[in-house]
Each structure stands twice: as C-alpha cells, then as structure tokens.
Amino acid sequence: MNLETLAVHTGRSVEPGSGAVTPSITLSTTFERDPDGSFSSSYIYSRIANPNRTALETALAALEGGDQAFAFASGMAAASAILQTLQSGDHVIMPDDQYHGTRYLVIDVLGRWGLQADFVDMRDLAQVKAAIRPNTRMFLLETPSNPRMNVVDIQALAALAHQSNALCVVDNTWATPVLQQPLALGADVVMHSTTKYLGGHSDVIGGALIIRQGLEETTGRIKTIQNIGGAVPSPFDCWLLLRSLPTLPLRVRAQSDSALKIAQFLDRHPQIEQVHYPGLPSHAGHNIACRQMRAFGGMISFQVRGGQQEAMAIAARLKLITRATSLGGVESLIEHRASIEGRIVVSPLNLLRFSVGLEHPDDLIADLDQALAV
Ligand SMILES: *Cc1c(COP(=O)(O)O)cnc(C)c1O
C-alpha cells in the first residue's frame, strides 16, 4: 500500500460497540484481569502499554517500513532510549553538527555513565572510518542535519557501520518517512522527535524509535527501557499524534514545494551570503539528496550579510513569520540558531533557520523581502 493510504488507515479501525470512526482516548491507567488471573485484552497497566499508544506505534512502524515502533514522551527520551541500549564503555560516532540536545545528552548525561563518543563530519567517509574504534557500537546519523542541512549517504554509512559491527541509527525528524525511509536504505533504527513534522501543529511533545525486522536483542532492550525507564507519552498525546498522521504526506509535500521556491528566492537576494537547502544544485549534498530523498523538505537555513546583529534585525522585521524555536508546524517559524545552542555553538552567528509552514509561499516571500530591504 502507498504511504498516503497507510497514513490514513494504519492504527485505526471503527470501534466495536459504538461504531465510532475516530478512536476514543483510553485514560484508564489499569485494566481488569480475567478470573483466572490472565490478561486476555493484552493490557495490564498504561506505562507498559495503552491502546492509544499501540495505535500510534502500529502506524509509525508502517510509515517507516519497520517491524516495531516505540513511542516516547519526547524526542530526547527516544534518543536516551536508543543510546541506553549500549553498554558502559561502548563508543558512538555522531555528526559534528548533531542536534544540540543529543550532543549534550551524550556529553553531559551518558558520558558520566561511561559512553564514549566522537563527533565527526559524516559527509566524509574517510573521517568516519578514522573514528571507528574496536568498541564502536553505533553510528547516529542526522540527515539533513540541524541546522546546516548537511546531507550524508545513509546507504554507505549503514554498510560501514555493519562492517564494524555497529548499529546504524538515523534521526529522521527533518525528512520524515514521506521524503526518506532510512530502513529501506539499510539503517537499523529510525529516531523521531514527533514534536516536529509528525505532530505538525506545535501542540505535542513526543518521540519515537522504529526498528527494522530481525533486531530482537535491541528491540527487547528498547521495550524494557520504555517500560521500566518510564518516559512514556500520555494517551492524549498519542491520540493527537495519530490524528496528525493522515495529513503528514500532504503537509510535508506542500512545505517542500514552498521551501524550494523560498530557497531559490533567498539564493538570488543580494542581502543573503549563503543558503543551505539540499534542493539547490549548489548544495554539497544535492546529488545524495536526489538519490535518497523524494523531495528536499521544509527546512532552510541561510546566512545573511553581516553578523548576529544583522541576522537578529532581519528576524525582528518579519511580520508573518514567527520568531520561535522548533519546526515542522503549520505556521512558519524562524530562529537565530546560535543563540539557543548553549555553550557549544556550531551555527554561524549570521545564520537563521527557517521552518516553512503551510502559508502561501508568495506571502512568505513577500514577508522575507520586506524584512531584507534596508
Ligand atoms: C527537536 C529535535 C530533537 C529533540 O526532540 P524533542 O521532542 O524536543 O525532545 C531531536 N532531534 C532533532 C533533529 C530535532 O529537531
């Protein structure tokens, strides 16, 4: 079945009894046992499993083409869970412009538990090879990356990870399964901040891991971490996320179409020093993106002429586009990225990150045009 159809139907069915077409929210924390002590409904306690979470996980597994999915209370909880499948003393290779939260998780939290990490430019396979150690057990990719829109070759990196007996995990938050399916390219695990495009309306924090078939040990560990670690999403959050999935393919395609137009406009503008968008032929990852993505996504970052002050001033003059962090919602958001990254700043000071919403692209271009005119 095609993705659009899976997005509407997986995890949903008409409810027996009421005939309700839209699923109910099951708030009950606990479920009745059979007289003989068994649980024929398969539900026991909502931290272990809940009908709304099961529905969401079923849909997410189908969209990514995975065997099983696990939903978490945030993207960071999902990142913590996949890293916690490793052991103390294991080594992970990550991109040097990894989402800052994941970087701090590895350095500040898991580093104290003995996790070792190297941050390299994963566009360069030679750098990745040089970073491999005997204890390397995971490659954690992010493509396109946050915020510089670096594109890495999932197929090549998954093959290299497997040669080294390491798992290949891909943070697919920015591309979504609509544009890129890492498991089909050889990756083992997909990670999402469902807060972003999957949620799509800036009203729910969530995360997920989707695992390919045949990884029983990792799947079992994640199940334990989800249940015993306890960072599970609420039934209402799961319901909101499932509600968002049917429109995901339409939203992401519209956002990608608009982003390409806006990137082309910015690329021609004299006030702009550089545009980072994989849909532009000048982007270093354009050819890989053409191979592994169906379109180039709704995220653009660009460097303005000048420094932090000029970038902030342009953001301040925007009227339609809101200054806020996060991405993937129906409304366009812009952010001066360096000022939210904390103590390790990887973004150039003149960089603005733009999450293209569902407004008409001409209105967004007009807003940018007036903000760039000095
Ligand atoms: C937002 C984000 C995260 C973290 O997710 P939260 O839902 O905020 O915890 C991880 N990776 C990427 C690429 C993100 O954009």
The ligand as a Gaussian input file, in Angstrom:
#p B3LYP/6-31G(d) Opt

LIG

0 1
 C       13.693000      18.608000      18.207000
 C       14.665000      17.564000      17.815000
 C       15.061000      16.582000      18.724000
 C       14.583000      16.552000      20.164000
 O       13.229000      16.287000      20.277000
 P       12.270000      16.813000      21.464000
 O       10.929000      16.326000      21.037000
 O       12.402000      18.303000      21.517000
 O       12.723000      16.180000      22.728000
 C       15.952000      15.618000      18.271000
 N       16.433000      15.623000      17.016000
 C       16.070000      16.569000      16.117000
 C       16.643000      16.535000      14.741000
 C       15.179000      17.571000      16.481000
 O       14.838000      18.519000      15.584000

